[in-house]
Amino acid sequence: MQFRQIHVSLTGVPSSAGRSHRLAPAAILAASLAATSVALAQGSFQGLGDLPGGRGSHAGAVSADGSVVVGFSYDIAATPHAFRWTQANGMHALFEGGLDFTSSALGISADGLTIGGWNAPTIVEEKAFFWSVATGEQTLATRSGVMAISGTGAVGAGYVVHGRGAPQRAAIWDSNRSETFIDSPGTIPTSDARGISADGSVVVGQAVFGTSMIRAFHWTAATGMQNIGSPDSGGPSSHADAITPDGSVVVGAVASPQQAVSWTAAGGMRFLGALPGALDSAAYAVSEDGATIVGVSGGRAFVWRQGTGIEDLQTLLAPPVGWTLTEARGISADGTIIVGNGSLGAWIATLPCLTTVPEVDNSLVVTGAPTSTISWGRIGGRFNVYRGSVSGAWSYNQTCFDPNTAGPSTDPTVPPPDTFLFYAVSRRDACGHESVVGRDSAGAPIPNSASCP
């Protein structure tokens, strides 16, 4: 962490170390990540229904703003058919009026305009497809499926099987829908891709790395397919199912019985736990900032939130009588809207908001001159940036500088002689709540008398 002066950059020590720099409390620049179980604002719950004549539905993914859901609905013969659901128009089949022996929608772009999955026009063989509002369906290779789509819909990730009896291989499709395998034939005999970053540069999934055990993988063009589930090739199996838009946080499961986990480059693997009475868990989706994760534990849908841990969505959402929430499959970018499946089909819900928001972690850094850049770890979600100045006795005189930003922020201001500027960052949620801007060396919340609107 750094303090910005005219000519000098002074480094502070996090307040969690029990010390502070002699010129100013280091906690001014970054707040420790902490929250407790608190009261909840009102949430909502809604079943998605079925396609006409349907006998149940299954949600697979949701757009970034939570307005579009994709999945499949069973017909009377228990055959799945891909659907697109919106709040305004309800559920519609993707292949209305077209050939659709069976199909499933598995991935969706951030704007909800591009969908991917697999479709068998006849009884012969399933094929990967992209579907868009503008162009309709585009069928890809045989024996394949699109599992995830980048933010703009330009890049898709999934699997391809070439030839009868051949193993499936992880692949990506570019904006021209040209296919590229991302595995290493001979070294990785089988694989499939399940998650992709917003720009399409990072892909995650599962693969067999020279042994009989399946491992979670992380892929970029520069590094190739890397084993992150068990890098030494020993230990239990694992799989990666989703990734944040910036590619910084991966979620999935590891071990037997499987346990929900997240991975980061800095922190490695983190176990998320299981619901009370459950032995297993798996994470299927993650919010933009990595602070909210959803999945299944012991046959029950769960949400894990930074600062509160794992919670049973059945208890948290209190759905109508008859509903048993069995898994959560997708989450909006801001972490407030969840889609999943239950005893009566697919559902969508708005999470009750925490009235205390987890604080920003201790990664805030101010760099550059004369224009300063204020940045912090885990960019994602919305934040308020505050700026104050000190020329004599210390005071918390910060005022709103860059409200409701995704970050980083820039400041071209040059402080007067013998004065330095300081910055503080708070996290804000979709309910309008804001975290404290930091803590002083004694651990007390820093006062904020001029909160951003």
C-alpha positions as CSV (number, residue, x, y, z in Angstrom):
1,M,0.0,0.0,0.0
2,Q,1.2,3.5,-0.8
3,F,0.6,7.1,0.1
4,R,0.8,9.6,-2.7
5,Q,2.9,12.8,-2.2
6,I,4.4,15.3,-4.6
7,H,7.8,13.7,-4.8
8,V,7.7,10.8,-2.3
9,S,5.7,7.6,-2.1
10,L,5.4,6.4,1.5
11,T,4.5,2.8,2.3
12,G,2.2,1.9,5.1
13,V,1.6,-1.3,7.1
14,P,-1.9,-3.0,7.1
15,S,-3.8,-2.3,10.3
16,S,-4.2,-6.1,10.7
17,A,-0.5,-6.2,11.6
18,G,-1.3,-4.1,14.7
19,R,0.8,-1.1,13.5
20,S,0.5,1.9,11.2
21,H,2.9,4.3,9.5
22,R,3.9,7.2,11.6
23,L,2.4,9.7,9.1
24,A,-1.0,8.1,8.7
25,P,-3.0,5.0,9.4
26,A,-2.4,2.5,6.6
27,A,-6.0,1.4,6.8
28,I,-7.0,4.6,5.1
29,L,-5.9,3.1,1.8
30,A,-7.4,-0.4,2.2
31,A,-10.0,-2.0,4.4
32,S,-9.7,-5.5,5.7
33,L,-12.1,-8.1,4.4
34,A,-14.6,-8.8,7.2
35,A,-18.3,-9.2,7.7
36,T,-20.6,-11.0,10.1
37,S,-24.0,-12.6,9.8
38,V,-26.5,-9.8,9.7
39,A,-30.2,-9.0,9.0
40,L,-31.3,-9.4,5.4
41,A,-33.4,-7.2,3.1
42,Q,-36.3,-8.7,1.2
43,G,-35.6,-11.2,-1.7
44,S,-37.8,-12.7,-4.3
45,F,-38.5,-16.2,-5.9
46,Q,-40.2,-17.3,-9.1
47,G,-40.6,-20.5,-10.9
48,L,-39.9,-20.4,-14.7
49,G,-42.5,-22.9,-15.8
50,D,-42.3,-25.2,-18.8
51,L,-42.5,-25.0,-22.6
52,P,-46.1,-25.7,-23.8
53,G,-46.9,-29.3,-23.1
54,G,-43.7,-29.6,-21.1
55,R,-43.1,-31.8,-18.0
56,G,-40.4,-29.9,-16.1
57,S,-37.6,-27.5,-16.8
58,H,-33.9,-27.1,-16.0
59,A,-32.0,-23.8,-15.8
60,G,-28.4,-23.7,-17.0
61,A,-27.2,-20.1,-17.1
62,V,-28.3,-16.5,-16.8
63,S,-27.2,-13.2,-18.4
64,A,-25.0,-10.7,-16.6
65,D,-28.0,-8.5,-15.6
66,G,-30.2,-11.5,-14.6
67,S,-32.8,-10.8,-17.3
68,V,-32.4,-13.8,-19.5
69,V,-32.2,-17.5,-18.5
70,V,-31.4,-20.5,-20.7
71,G,-31.8,-24.2,-20.2
72,F,-34.1,-27.0,-21.3
73,S,-37.6,-28.1,-20.8
74,Y,-38.7,-31.8,-21.0
75,D,-41.6,-32.8,-23.3
76,I,-44.1,-35.5,-22.5
77,A,-41.6,-38.1,-23.5
78,A,-39.0,-36.7,-21.1
79,T,-36.9,-35.4,-24.1
80,P,-35.2,-32.0,-23.4
81,H,-35.6,-28.9,-25.6
82,A,-33.6,-25.7,-25.3
83,F,-35.4,-22.6,-24.1
84,R,-34.8,-18.9,-23.6
85,W,-36.7,-17.2,-20.8
86,T,-37.2,-13.5,-20.1
87,Q,-39.3,-11.8,-17.4
88,A,-41.3,-10.0,-20.1
89,N,-42.0,-12.9,-22.5
90,G,-41.6,-16.0,-20.4
91,M,-40.2,-19.2,-21.8
92,H,-39.8,-19.9,-25.5
93,A,-38.2,-22.7,-27.4
94,L,-35.0,-21.8,-29.3
95,F,-35.9,-23.9,-32.3
96,E,-39.6,-23.0,-32.7
97,G,-40.7,-24.1,-36.1
98,G,-37.4,-25.8,-36.8
99,L,-36.0,-29.3,-36.5
100,D,-35.4,-30.2,-32.8
101,F,-35.4,-33.9,-31.9
102,T,-33.6,-32.8,-28.7
103,S,-31.5,-29.9,-27.5
104,S,-30.1,-28.0,-24.5
105,A,-29.0,-24.4,-24.0
106,L,-25.9,-24.4,-21.7
107,G,-24.1,-21.0,-22.1
108,I,-25.1,-17.4,-22.6
109,S,-23.3,-14.1,-23.3
110,A,-23.3,-11.3,-20.8
111,D,-25.9,-9.3,-22.7
112,G,-28.1,-12.4,-23.2
113,L,-28.2,-12.0,-27.0
114,T,-26.0,-15.1,-27.8
115,I,-26.7,-18.6,-26.6
116,G,-24.8,-21.9,-27.0
117,G,-25.5,-25.5,-26.4
118,W,-26.2,-28.7,-28.4
119,N,-29.0,-29.7,-30.7
120,A,-29.9,-32.9,-32.5
121,P,-32.2,-31.8,-35.5
122,T,-33.0,-35.5,-36.0
123,I,-32.4,-38.7,-34.1
124,V,-29.0,-39.1,-35.8
125,E,-26.4,-37.0,-33.8
126,E,-26.1,-33.9,-31.6
127,K,-24.3,-30.9,-32.8
128,A,-23.0,-27.7,-31.1
129,F,-24.8,-24.5,-31.9
130,F,-24.7,-20.8,-31.4
131,W,-28.0,-18.9,-31.4
132,S,-28.4,-15.2,-31.5
133,V,-31.3,-12.8,-31.5
134,A,-30.0,-11.3,-34.7
135,T,-29.1,-14.3,-36.8
136,G,-30.9,-17.3,-35.2
137,E,-29.2,-20.7,-35.1
138,Q,-25.7,-21.6,-36.4
139,T,-24.8,-25.3,-36.2
140,L,-21.2,-26.3,-35.6
141,A,-19.3,-29.7,-35.6
142,T,-21.0,-33.0,-35.0
143,R,-20.9,-34.6,-31.6
144,S,-20.1,-31.4,-29.8
145,G,-21.5,-28.8,-27.5
146,V,-21.0,-25.2,-26.5
147,M,-20.8,-25.0,-22.7
148,A,-19.9,-21.4,-22.1
149,I,-19.8,-18.1,-24.0
150,S,-17.6,-15.0,-23.7
151,G,-19.0,-11.6,-22.6
152,T,-19.8,-10.4,-26.1
153,G,-20.7,-13.8,-27.5
154,A,-17.7,-13.7,-29.8
155,V,-16.0,-16.8,-28.4
156,G,-17.5,-20.1,-27.2
157,A,-15.9,-22.9,-25.3
158,G,-17.0,-26.6,-25.0
159,Y,-16.2,-30.0,-26.4
160,V,-15.9,-31.8,-29.7
161,V,-15.8,-35.6,-30.5
162,H,-14.4,-36.5,-33.9
163,G,-15.2,-40.1,-34.9
164,R,-17.1,-42.9,-33.4
165,G,-15.6,-44.0,-30.1
166,A,-13.2,-41.0,-30.0
167,P,-12.7,-39.1,-26.7
168,Q,-14.2,-35.7,-26.3
169,R,-11.7,-32.8,-26.5
170,A,-11.9,-29.2,-25.2
171,A,-12.3,-26.6,-27.9
172,I,-13.0,-23.0,-28.5
173,W,-14.8,-21.3,-31.4
174,D,-13.8,-17.8,-32.5
175,S,-16.1,-15.0,-33.8
176,N,-16.1,-16.7,-37.2
177,R,-17.0,-20.0,-35.4
178,S,-13.8,-21.6,-36.5
179,E,-12.8,-24.4,-34.2
180,T,-9.5,-24.7,-32.2
181,F,-8.6,-27.5,-29.8
182,I,-7.0,-26.3,-26.6
183,D,-5.8,-29.7,-25.3
184,S,-2.5,-31.6,-26.0
185,P,-3.2,-34.8,-27.9
186,G,-1.3,-37.7,-26.5
187,T,-0.7,-35.9,-23.2
188,I,-4.3,-35.2,-22.4
189,P,-6.5,-38.0,-23.8
190,T,-9.8,-36.4,-22.9
191,S,-11.1,-33.0,-21.8
192,D,-14.0,-30.6,-22.0
193,A,-14.3,-26.8,-21.4
194,R,-16.9,-25.4,-19.0
195,G,-16.1,-21.8,-18.3
196,I,-14.7,-18.8,-20.2
197,S,-13.6,-15.3,-19.3
198,A,-15.4,-12.2,-20.7
199,D,-12.7,-11.6,-23.4
200,G,-12.4,-15.3,-24.3
201,S,-8.7,-15.5,-23.3
202,V,-9.1,-17.8,-20.3
203,V,-10.9,-21.2,-20.4
204,V,-11.5,-23.6,-17.5
205,G,-12.9,-27.1,-17.4
206,Q,-11.8,-30.7,-16.7
207,A,-9.3,-33.0,-18.3
208,V,-7.4,-36.2,-17.8
209,F,-3.7,-35.4,-17.5
210,G,-2.0,-38.7,-18.3
211,T,-3.7,-40.7,-15.6
212,S,-7.2,-42.1,-15.0
213,M,-8.2,-39.2,-12.7
214,I,-10.0,-36.1,-14.0
215,R,-8.4,-32.8,-13.0
216,A,-9.6,-29.2,-13.2
217,F,-7.7,-27.2,-15.8
218,H,-6.9,-23.5,-16.6
219,W,-6.0,-22.5,-20.1
220,T,-4.6,-19.5,-21.9
221,A,-2.9,-19.3,-25.3
222,A,0.4,-18.5,-23.6
223,T,0.4,-21.2,-20.9
224,G,-1.7,-24.0,-22.5
225,M,-3.8,-26.3,-20.5
226,Q,-2.6,-26.4,-16.9
227,N,-3.7,-28.8,-14.2
228,I,-5.0,-26.7,-11.2
229,G,-7.0,-29.4,-9.5
230,S,-4.0,-31.5,-8.4
231,P,-0.8,-30.2,-10.1
232,D,1.3,-33.2,-8.9
233,S,-1.2,-35.6,-10.6
234,G,-1.8,-37.3,-7.3
235,G,-4.8,-37.0,-5.0
236,P,-8.5,-36.9,-5.8
237,S,-10.3,-35.9,-9.0
238,S,-11.5,-32.3,-9.6
239,H,-13.4,-30.1,-12.1
240,A,-13.6,-26.4,-12.8
241,D,-17.1,-25.1,-13.8
242,A,-17.0,-21.3,-14.0
243,I,-14.7,-18.3,-14.0
244,T,-15.1,-14.6,-13.3
245,P,-15.2,-12.2,-16.3
246,D,-11.7,-11.0,-15.6
247,G,-10.4,-14.6,-15.2
248,S,-9.1,-14.1,-11.7
249,V,-11.4,-16.6,-9.8
250,V,-12.3,-20.1,-10.8
251,V,-14.9,-22.3,-9.0
252,G,-15.6,-26.0,-9.1
253,A,-15.1,-29.0,-6.9
254,V,-12.3,-31.3,-5.7
255,A,-11.9,-34.5,-3.6
256,S,-14.1,-37.5,-2.9
257,P,-16.7,-36.9,-1.6
258,Q,-16.4,-33.7,-3.7
259,Q,-16.1,-30.3,-2.0
260,A,-16.8,-26.9,-3.5
261,V,-13.7,-24.8,-4.0
262,S,-12.4,-21.6,-5.6
263,W,-9.0,-21.0,-7.1
264,T,-7.0,-17.8,-7.5
265,A,-3.5,-17.3,-8.7
266,A,-2.5,-15.6,-5.5
267,G,-4.4,-17.7,-3.0
268,G,-4.5,-21.1,-4.6
269,M,-7.3,-23.4,-3.7
270,R,-9.9,-22.4,-1.1
271,F,-12.5,-24.9,0.3
272,L,-16.0,-23.4,0.6
273,G,-17.4,-26.0,2.9
274,A,-20.7,-27.9,2.8
275,L,-24.2,-27.3,4.2
276,P,-25.0,-28.7,7.7
277,G,-25.6,-32.4,7.5
278,A,-24.1,-32.7,3.9
279,L,-21.0,-34.5,3.1
280,D,-20.4,-33.1,-0.4
281,S,-20.7,-29.8,-2.4
282,A,-19.8,-28.4,-5.8
283,A,-19.6,-24.8,-7.1
284,Y,-21.2,-24.0,-10.4
285,A,-21.2,-20.2,-10.9
286,V,-19.5,-17.1,-9.5
287,S,-20.3,-13.4,-9.5
288,E,-18.2,-10.8,-11.3
289,D,-16.2,-9.9,-8.2
290,G,-15.8,-13.5,-7.0
291,A,-17.5,-12.7,-3.7
292,T,-20.6,-14.7,-4.3
293,I,-20.6,-18.4,-5.4
294,V,-23.5,-20.8,-5.9
295,G,-23.9,-24.5,-6.3
296,V,-25.1,-27.7,-4.7
297,S,-24.4,-29.4,-1.4
298,G,-26.1,-32.6,-0.3
299,G,-28.8,-32.2,-2.9
300,R,-29.6,-28.7,-1.7
301,A,-28.9,-25.4,-3.5
302,F,-26.4,-23.1,-1.7
303,V,-24.9,-19.7,-1.9
304,W,-21.5,-18.8,-0.5
305,R,-20.8,-15.1,0.2
306,Q,-17.5,-13.5,1.3
307,G,-17.9,-12.8,5.0
308,T,-20.9,-15.0,5.7
309,G,-19.8,-18.4,4.2
310,I,-22.1,-21.1,2.9
311,E,-25.9,-20.8,3.3
312,D,-28.9,-23.0,2.4
313,L,-31.0,-21.2,-0.3
314,Q,-34.1,-23.1,0.8
315,T,-33.9,-21.3,4.2
316,L,-32.6,-18.0,2.8
317,L,-35.3,-17.7,0.0
318,A,-38.2,-19.5,1.7
319,P,-39.8,-20.6,-1.6
320,P,-43.5,-21.4,-1.9
321,V,-44.9,-24.6,-0.5
322,G,-44.0,-27.6,-2.7
323,W,-40.6,-26.2,-3.8
324,T,-37.4,-28.0,-2.8
325,L,-34.4,-26.2,-4.2
326,T,-31.9,-28.8,-5.3
327,E,-29.1,-26.8,-7.0
328,A,-28.1,-23.3,-8.1
329,R,-26.7,-23.1,-11.6
330,G,-26.1,-19.5,-12.5
331,I,-25.7,-16.0,-11.0
332,S,-25.8,-12.5,-12.3
333,A,-22.7,-10.3,-12.4
334,D,-23.6,-8.4,-9.3
335,G,-24.3,-11.5,-7.4
336,T,-27.9,-10.7,-6.6
337,I,-29.9,-12.9,-9.0
338,I,-29.6,-16.7,-8.9
339,V,-31.1,-19.3,-11.2
340,G,-31.4,-23.0,-10.4
341,N,-33.5,-26.1,-10.3
342,G,-35.8,-27.8,-7.8
343,S,-38.6,-30.2,-7.3
344,L,-41.0,-28.2,-9.5
345,G,-38.5,-27.2,-12.2
346,A,-36.3,-24.2,-13.0
347,W,-36.4,-21.1,-10.8
348,I,-35.0,-17.6,-10.6
349,A,-34.6,-15.6,-7.3
350,T,-33.2,-12.3,-6.0
351,L,-31.0,-12.8,-3.0
352,P,-31.8,-10.9,0.1
353,C,-29.1,-8.2,0.4
354,L,-26.8,-8.1,3.4
355,T,-27.2,-4.8,5.2
356,T,-23.5,-4.9,6.0
357,V,-21.3,-5.1,3.0
358,P,-17.9,-6.9,3.1
359,E,-15.1,-4.4,3.1
360,V,-12.5,-4.1,0.3
361,D,-9.4,-6.1,0.9
362,N,-6.0,-4.7,1.7
363,S,-4.7,-4.5,-1.9
364,L,-5.3,-0.8,-2.6
365,V,-2.3,0.8,-4.4
366,V,-1.7,4.4,-5.6
367,T,0.9,4.7,-8.4
368,G,2.1,7.2,-11.0
369,A,2.9,10.9,-11.3
370,P,1.7,13.4,-12.0
371,T,-1.5,11.5,-12.8
372,S,-2.2,8.9,-10.1
373,T,-3.9,5.6,-10.7
374,I,-5.9,4.2,-7.8
375,S,-6.3,0.4,-8.1
376,W,-7.2,-2.5,-5.9
377,G,-7.5,-6.3,-6.1
378,R,-10.5,-8.3,-7.3
379,I,-11.7,-5.6,-9.8
380,G,-15.4,-6.5,-10.3
381,G,-18.6,-5.1,-8.9
382,R,-19.1,-1.4,-8.0
383,F,-17.0,0.7,-5.6
384,N,-16.9,4.3,-4.3
385,V,-13.5,6.0,-4.3
386,Y,-12.8,8.9,-1.8
387,R,-10.0,11.4,-1.8
388,G,-8.7,13.5,1.1
389,S,-5.7,15.8,1.7
390,V,-3.3,16.2,4.6
391,S,-1.0,19.2,5.1
392,G,-0.6,19.3,8.9
393,A,-2.5,17.5,11.6
394,W,-4.1,14.3,10.3
395,S,-7.9,14.3,9.8
396,Y,-10.3,12.1,7.9
397,N,-11.5,14.8,5.5
398,Q,-12.1,12.6,2.5
399,T,-14.9,13.4,0.1
400,C,-16.5,11.5,-2.8
401,F,-14.1,11.3,-5.8
402,D,-15.2,8.5,-8.2
403,P,-18.6,7.1,-7.2
404,N,-20.1,3.8,-8.3
405,T,-17.1,2.8,-10.4
406,A,-15.8,-0.6,-11.4
407,G,-12.2,0.8,-11.1
408,P,-9.4,1.5,-11.4
409,S,-9.6,5.3,-11.0
410,T,-7.3,8.0,-12.2
411,D,-6.6,11.4,-10.6
412,P,-4.5,14.1,-12.5
413,T,-4.5,16.4,-9.4
414,V,-1.1,17.6,-8.2
415,P,-1.2,18.4,-4.5
416,P,0.2,21.8,-3.3
417,P,3.7,21.8,-1.7
418,D,3.9,20.1,1.7
419,T,0.5,18.4,1.1
420,F,-0.3,14.8,0.1
421,L,-3.5,13.2,-1.1
422,F,-4.9,10.0,0.3
423,Y,-7.6,7.7,-1.0
424,A,-10.1,5.3,0.4
425,V,-12.3,2.8,-1.4
426,S,-15.6,1.2,-0.2
427,R,-17.6,-1.6,-1.8
428,R,-21.3,-1.0,-2.7
429,D,-24.0,-3.5,-3.5
430,A,-27.1,-3.5,-5.7
431,C,-29.3,-2.6,-2.8
432,G,-27.4,0.7,-2.2
433,H,-25.5,-0.5,0.9
434,E,-21.9,0.5,1.3
435,S,-19.0,-0.9,3.3
436,V,-16.9,1.1,5.6
437,V,-14.0,2.8,3.9
438,G,-11.4,1.3,6.2
439,R,-10.2,1.0,9.8
440,D,-7.7,2.9,11.8
441,S,-4.7,1.4,13.6
442,A,-6.9,0.5,16.5
443,G,-9.4,-1.4,14.3
444,A,-12.2,1.2,14.5
445,P,-14.1,2.1,11.3
446,I,-12.8,5.2,9.7
447,P,-15.5,7.9,9.8
448,N,-17.1,8.9,6.5
449,S,-19.1,12.1,6.8
450,A,-19.4,12.7,3.1
451,S,-20.6,9.4,1.6
452,C,-20.9,9.2,-2.2
453,P,-24.5,9.5,-3.4
